[in-house]
Amino acid sequence: MNSEQLLKIGDVTTLLGVTTQTLRNWTNSGYMDVIIGKDGHRRFRRSEVERLMELKGREGSYYHPF
């Protein structure tokens, strides 16, 4: 069983500095992995979020991962 921490969409938007709609667009386009729980809520792997945070740090204030 994978014990990696999963984050809620609100936490991820705060960490990445993007809107929930932007995050939904990224996941709908396949740019970011998402886990949809039985409750229908989106969860994100911490490692995926950290990867995007690292990219954002390199790119500056305007950020689009792809």
Phi, psi and omega in degrees: 000134180278124183259017180297139181292137177252139183247148176281159184301321180296321178294320182292318179298322178294314181296321183269345180071036178235167178278164177297325179295319177300315180297319177297319178300316180299316181288321178296330179273355180083011180283341182218135179288144178220148175245124177262118181283172178300334179277357179087358181276146179277139175228149185233138178291134180303321181298323178293318179295317179297323177298315180291326177296320178296316177298318180299319179298327179282331187271343182092201189288322176276128188221126167218122190290351188224000000 
